[in-house]
Amino acid sequence: MKKERNHFASKVGLIAATVGSAVGLGNVWRFPAETQANGGAAFLLVYIACVFILGVPVMVTEMAIGRAGGSDAVGAFKNLGAKRGWWAVGGLAILASYLILCFYMVVAGWTFEYFWQSMSGTLYAPVPGAESLNGQFAARMKEFITQGWNPLLNTYIMIGVTLTVLIVGVQKGIERVSNVLMPILFLILVVFCGVSMTLPGAEEGMEFFLKPDFSKINGGVILNALGQAFFSLSLGMGIIITYSSYYPKDTKLTRTAITVSSLDLLVALLMGFIIFPAVMSFGLQGEGLEGPTLVFVTLPEVFAQMPGTAVWSALFFLLLLVAALTSCISIAEVTVAFFQDRLKLSRRWASCLVMLPLLIFSTLCSLSQGVLSDFKILGLNIFDLLDTVATNIMLPLGSIFLCVYMGWFAPKGLFRNELSNNGTVKLRIYRAVYFIVRWIAPILIAMVLVSSFIK
Ligand code: PFF
């Protein structure tokens, strides 16, 4: 007899797990950096439009494929009877997610180290020779990530934690961990928001984030907002397909996609309310808000100047750690589900099989920041190469193919049946969603893809 597929035990649990997958480093550091680089509030408006007009339909598409297919990203296509190699789209998504996992784990390891260093106080000990706070934290970051063994150790710890959660299983591992960690994440965010918005001079930051200058909106800004929305919502990499294969049949997909996207957007907004007032209040806006520099250099500078430095710093890196961990779990689950379903392995063996090559590849990514930094392919070190290929090329490609499949090749009635739970849920925005999936999303995402080549 066919074994029944694992399911999330509760509605709250499945939302927590899916939000946990979406909320990650993309919200905490990529979103503020993109907002800053693309003109502040104007970018925010375009971003919100992208999340709801394009993100939600594509998320619903993945959910429909995942739940109807009831399997991993490749198996889902096979179970839907997809012909002519459509399963390869699932394969592409799995490969993309695996490549992303290799460098995501490394950064997750860095956040773990910074959490510990905040607790122990070493992060704020003076660095000999550093003339400013900025110089101090920049030197500390450089020393840490290029060191070799220490970042490796942290990466392995994160791999170990992720592996453990995955082995424990969908309900007892992924769902339970998300149920505990997500409320903690939101709580810390709200506390930080309160603190940041009451800093002296916070209004300037709020104005930058909330008062749009429409002249800043152009084609490039729109494409960047779209790219950020897809990255942040974890689309095109098989995560949503895999997680929704664990959704019960009565889950309302459109409502779930809107809830998940709104919560992911809320986290990005809260991050904006935290970062911009804090950075402007301490006059640090010129010191780099891009990715690692923002969280590992500029924000420690802010904490160092606040009373209760260690507490705020530890709390912030705990937030980052939680966001990174729940995303790592979901990214890894894509391949675990693939091995489990395709090779008929137990969860334990499937998880181990995922982790072994991961140890090697994330070691290479970590070392590419230090001893292997001169080893370059196409002018990029291993870390940046994986990041560029997976995020800029494979993710948009994956989303395009998913939309084209659902819009043009999927079995007739599949989308409608999934969104209406076989006619039991009233469809309100189905026509618009279908039109977007068929026409608008593939064309716009293709433009994002092309624009990343031009850049
Ligand atoms: N959505 C998560 C984040 O924003 O960090 C996880 C993730 C998705 C990471 C897609 C990377 C990625 F390309």
Residues whose N, C-alpha, C, O or C-beta is under 5 A from the ligand:
A	BS01	PFF	S21 A22 V23 G24 L25 G26 N27 I100 F231 S232 L233 S234 S327 T391
